[in-house]
Every structure is written in C-alpha cells, then in structure tokens.
Amino acid sequence: MTTTTTMTPEGLDIVHHSEAGRFEAWVEGLRCEVDYTLVGSVMHITHTGVPRQLEGRGLAAALVQHALQWARTQGHRVRPVCSYVEVYMRRHPQWQDLRA
C-alpha cells in the first residue's frame, strides 16, 4: 500500500493511503478520515468522518482542505459526493475551479 504523511500547519499528521482512497489523521487515539474514489481524473469525495468526541476542532476542514490540495497538485477535478465537502467547497471559493 502506498502511503505518505504530511504535517499540516496546525500540527495535524495526515496520512494518505492512496490505494485505499483515504486521507486520515489519528487524534487522541481516534481516526478522522476523508474517503474518495478516482474515476479517470475525477476525485469523488464520498465520506468525511470525525468521531463525535473530536467535533468542533476543525479536523474535518483540515482533512478536506488537504484532500483538495492534493487533487489540485495531481491535476484532478473534484465531485463532492459527501454533503460536508459540498458545503465546504461552496463556502470556500478558492476551490471552485476544481469542481467536476
């Protein structure tokens, strides 16, 4: 399995499991995640998950931003299947150019 780890400016270690189609971060022993599938050059982001105990800390936003930045660097377009990602992209116009 291909994995890469990136530390965000907020100090969050995000691991990209490319073969599984997942970005994840472990916080206080709990997994936060963004799942996707690639269809050609379109990244379908299908799920964002943060355990209830960790909500309100901006973890989902950090993971989604990281996933979107990865899509941009890879030249992918994004189809936000997950409702959280749809709202996130609508609220952050800097990502509109990625919409498939």
C-alpha positions in Angstrom: 0.0 0.0 0.0 1.3 3.5 -0.9 1.2 5.9 2.0 2.5 9.4 2.5 2.4 11.5 5.7 2.1 15.3 5.8 2.1 17.6 8.8 -0.3 20.5 8.4 0.5 24.0 9.7 -1.9 23.2 12.6 0.3 20.3 13.6 -2.1 17.5 12.3 -0.3 14.5 10.8 -2.4 13.5 7.8 -1.6 10.1 6.2 -2.7 9.5 2.6 -3.4 5.8 1.8 -3.7 6.2 -2.0 -4.5 2.6 -2.7 -7.4 2.7 -0.2 -8.5 6.1 -1.3 -8.3 7.7 2.1 -6.8 10.6 4.0 -6.7 10.0 7.7 -5.4 11.5 10.9 -5.3 10.0 14.4 -6.2 12.3 17.2 -6.4 11.1 20.8 -6.4 7.5 19.5 -9.4 8.1 17.2 -9.4 8.1 13.4 -10.6 11.0 11.4 -11.0 10.4 7.6 -11.8 11.5 4.1 -12.6 8.8 1.6 -12.5 9.1 -2.1 -12.6 7.2 -5.3 -10.8 8.2 -8.5 -12.8 7.8 -11.8 -10.4 8.8 -14.5 -9.2 12.2 -13.4 -12.2 13.0 -11.2 -11.8 12.6 -7.5 -15.2 11.6 -6.0 -15.0 12.5 -2.3 -17.6 10.1 -0.8 -17.2 10.4 3.0 -15.8 12.7 5.7 -15.8 11.3 9.3 -14.7 12.7 12.6 -15.7 11.0 15.9 -18.2 12.9 18.0 -15.7 13.4 20.8 -13.5 15.4 18.4 -16.1 17.5 16.6 -15.7 21.3 16.6 -11.9 21.3 16.3 -11.7 21.9 12.6 -10.4 18.4 11.9 -12.8 17.7 9.0 -12.0 21.0 7.4 -8.2 20.4 7.7 -8.6 16.9 6.1 -10.9 18.2 3.3 -8.5 21.1 2.6 -5.6 18.7 2.4 -7.5 16.3 0.1 -8.5 19.2 -2.2 -4.9 20.5 -2.3 -3.7 17.0 -3.3 -6.4 16.9 -6.0 -5.2 20.2 -7.4 -1.5 19.2 -7.4 -2.4 15.9 -9.2 -4.5 17.8 -11.8 -7.7 16.1 -10.7 -11.2 17.6 -10.7 -13.4 17.0 -7.7 -17.0 15.8 -7.4 -18.2 16.4 -3.8 -20.5 13.4 -3.2 -20.2 13.9 0.6 -22.5 16.7 1.8 -19.8 18.1 4.1 -17.5 18.5 1.2 -20.2 20.1 -0.9 -20.9 22.7 1.7 -17.1 23.2 2.4 -16.4 23.9 -1.3 -19.4 26.2 -1.6 -18.1 28.3 1.4 -14.5 28.4 0.2 -14.5 29.9 -3.3 -10.8 29.2 -3.8 -11.7 25.5 -4.6 -14.4 26.2 -7.1 -12.1 25.7 -10.1 -11.8 22.0 -9.0 -15.5 21.2 -9.4 -16.1 18.4 -11.9 
